[in-house]
Amino acid sequence: MSPVPTSPNTSARSAGTEVFLAFGANKGDREAFCRFALDELKNGRFSIQKVSPLYETDPVDCEEGVPPFLNGVLQGVWKGSAEELLDLCQSIERQAGRPEKHSSRQSRELDLDIILFGQEIIRSERLTVPHPRASRRAFVLVPMNDLAPGARFPGLGKTVSELLRELPDPGSIKLYSANSRI
């Protein structure tokens, strides 16, 4: 009996895809919501390899009066599809209290975004990867630079450190505390 052939995508997926996720919170106990996200990702079979320090940032493109965010980025491996990871992230957001229908301009208990999914470029009704605004956001690039300054954004051909240097105005972003790793 001959072995069943597998496509490169199938064998690569069985080993997992390197993924970068951004996470943030600006309501309630922000640190606790960030820890909750990491715990639930692990429970959902996301293999976390590295987690950036937390940064406190002013809200970007939000309603007036929205409090500061705690933001971070994690690097890990996912063995499913990007859409399955999106489902997990949205489920975790809802468990944290975020309404299913929400404005990106409002405060939120938890926000999880897929920044990079390997070197894939995904454009679907539900998902855009690389995240469409990540390459212009210091609150994503600064913590991501802590983990993987040489990671490349597909389609742009630039590394995280190159994109960070090109930011015209990084806005207000500061290390949250000396013990800011969660």
C-alpha positions as CSV (number, residue, x, y, z in Angstrom):
1,M,0.0,0.0,0.0
2,S,1.5,3.4,-1.0
3,P,1.4,6.4,1.3
4,V,-1.2,9.0,0.8
5,P,0.5,12.1,-0.7
6,T,0.2,15.4,1.2
7,S,0.4,18.9,-0.1
8,P,3.0,21.2,1.3
9,N,0.3,23.2,3.0
10,T,-1.0,20.1,4.7
11,S,2.3,19.0,6.1
12,A,3.2,22.6,7.1
13,R,-0.1,23.0,8.9
14,S,0.5,19.8,10.8
15,A,3.7,21.3,12.2
16,G,1.8,24.6,12.8
17,T,2.0,28.1,11.6
18,E,4.0,30.9,13.3
19,V,1.5,33.5,14.4
20,F,1.7,36.9,16.0
21,L,-1.3,38.1,17.9
22,A,-1.8,41.6,19.4
23,F,-3.9,41.8,22.6
24,G,-5.1,44.8,24.6
25,A,-7.6,46.0,27.2
26,N,-8.8,49.3,28.5
27,K,-11.8,48.4,30.7
28,G,-11.8,46.9,34.2
29,D,-8.7,45.1,35.5
30,R,-6.7,45.4,32.3
31,E,-3.9,43.1,33.4
32,A,-6.3,40.4,34.5
33,F,-8.1,40.6,31.1
34,C,-4.7,40.2,29.3
35,R,-3.8,37.2,31.5
36,F,-7.2,35.7,30.8
37,A,-6.6,36.0,27.1
38,L,-3.3,34.1,27.3
39,D,-4.7,31.4,29.5
40,E,-7.7,30.9,27.2
41,L,-5.5,30.8,24.1
42,K,-3.5,28.0,25.7
43,N,-6.7,26.2,26.7
44,G,-7.7,26.6,23.0
45,R,-4.5,24.7,21.9
46,F,-2.6,27.9,20.8
47,S,1.1,27.2,21.7
48,I,2.5,30.5,23.1
49,Q,6.2,30.8,22.6
50,K,7.0,34.4,23.6
51,V,5.0,37.3,25.2
52,S,6.1,40.9,25.0
53,P,6.1,43.3,28.0
54,L,2.9,45.2,28.4
55,Y,2.8,48.8,27.2
56,E,0.3,51.5,28.2
57,T,-0.9,53.5,25.2
58,D,-3.2,56.3,24.5
59,P,-6.3,55.2,22.5
60,V,-6.0,55.4,18.7
61,D,-9.0,56.2,16.6
62,C,-11.3,55.9,19.6
63,E,-14.2,58.0,20.9
64,E,-13.2,60.9,23.1
65,G,-12.7,60.0,26.8
66,V,-11.7,56.4,26.2
67,P,-9.1,55.4,28.9
68,P,-5.6,54.2,28.1
69,F,-5.0,50.7,26.8
70,L,-2.6,48.0,28.0
71,N,-1.2,46.3,24.9
72,G,1.1,43.5,24.1
73,V,2.0,41.0,21.4
74,L,2.6,37.3,21.6
75,Q,4.3,34.9,19.2
76,G,3.1,31.3,19.0
77,V,2.2,28.3,16.9
78,W,-1.3,27.4,15.7
79,K,-2.1,24.1,14.0
80,G,-5.4,25.1,12.5
81,S,-6.6,27.5,9.9
82,A,-6.6,31.3,10.3
83,E,-10.4,31.3,10.4
84,E,-10.3,28.7,13.3
85,L,-7.9,31.0,15.2
86,L,-10.2,34.0,14.5
87,D,-13.1,32.0,15.9
88,L,-11.1,31.2,19.1
89,C,-10.0,34.8,19.5
90,Q,-13.6,36.1,19.1
91,S,-14.9,33.5,21.6
92,I,-12.3,34.6,24.1
93,E,-13.3,38.3,23.6
94,R,-16.9,37.4,24.2
95,Q,-16.1,35.4,27.3
96,A,-14.3,38.5,28.7
97,G,-17.5,40.5,28.2
98,R,-17.0,42.1,24.8
99,P,-20.3,42.3,22.9
100,E,-20.4,40.3,19.6
101,K,-21.4,43.5,17.8
102,H,-19.1,46.4,18.8
103,S,-17.5,49.5,17.4
104,S,-13.7,49.5,17.2
105,R,-13.9,53.1,18.6
106,Q,-15.2,52.0,22.0
107,S,-13.6,50.8,25.2
108,R,-13.3,47.1,25.5
109,E,-12.5,44.5,28.1
110,L,-10.3,42.6,25.6
111,D,-9.2,42.9,22.0
112,L,-7.4,40.1,20.2
113,D,-6.1,40.6,16.6
114,I,-4.2,38.3,14.3
115,I,-1.3,40.4,13.1
116,L,0.6,37.8,11.0
117,F,-0.3,34.2,10.1
118,G,3.0,32.8,8.8
119,Q,3.7,34.7,5.6
120,E,0.1,34.3,4.3
121,I,-1.9,37.1,2.9
122,I,-5.6,36.6,3.6
123,R,-8.4,38.7,2.3
124,S,-11.8,37.3,3.2
125,E,-15.1,38.7,4.4
126,R,-14.2,37.9,8.0
127,L,-10.4,38.3,8.1
128,T,-7.6,40.4,6.7
129,V,-4.0,39.3,7.4
130,P,-1.6,41.0,7.8
131,H,-3.9,43.1,10.0
132,P,-4.6,46.1,7.8
133,R,-3.5,48.8,10.3
134,A,-0.8,46.9,12.3
135,S,2.1,48.3,10.2
136,R,1.1,51.8,11.2
137,R,0.5,51.3,14.9
138,A,3.2,51.8,17.5
139,F,1.1,49.8,20.1
140,V,1.6,46.8,17.8
141,L,5.0,47.4,16.4
142,V,6.8,48.3,19.7
143,P,5.9,45.1,21.5
144,M,6.3,43.0,18.4
145,N,9.8,44.5,17.9
146,D,10.6,43.2,21.4
147,L,9.9,39.7,20.2
148,A,10.9,39.6,16.5
149,P,12.4,42.7,15.0
150,G,13.2,40.8,11.9
151,A,9.8,39.4,11.2
152,R,8.6,40.4,7.8
153,F,5.1,41.7,6.9
154,P,4.1,39.8,3.7
155,G,3.0,42.1,0.9
156,L,5.1,45.0,2.4
157,G,8.4,43.2,2.4
158,K,9.5,45.2,5.4
159,T,10.6,44.0,8.8
160,V,9.0,45.1,12.1
161,S,12.0,47.2,13.0
162,E,11.9,48.9,9.6
163,L,8.2,49.7,9.9
164,L,8.8,51.0,13.4
165,R,11.6,53.4,12.3
166,E,9.3,54.7,9.5
167,L,6.4,55.6,11.8
168,P,5.9,59.4,11.5
169,D,4.4,59.7,15.1
170,P,4.5,56.8,17.4
171,G,2.1,58.5,19.8
172,S,2.2,57.9,23.5
173,I,3.5,54.5,24.4
174,K,5.3,53.6,27.6
175,L,6.4,50.4,29.3
176,Y,3.7,49.6,31.8
177,S,6.0,48.5,34.7
178,A,9.3,46.8,35.4
179,N,7.3,43.6,35.9
180,S,5.1,44.0,32.9
181,R,5.4,40.6,31.4
182,I,2.2,38.5,32.0
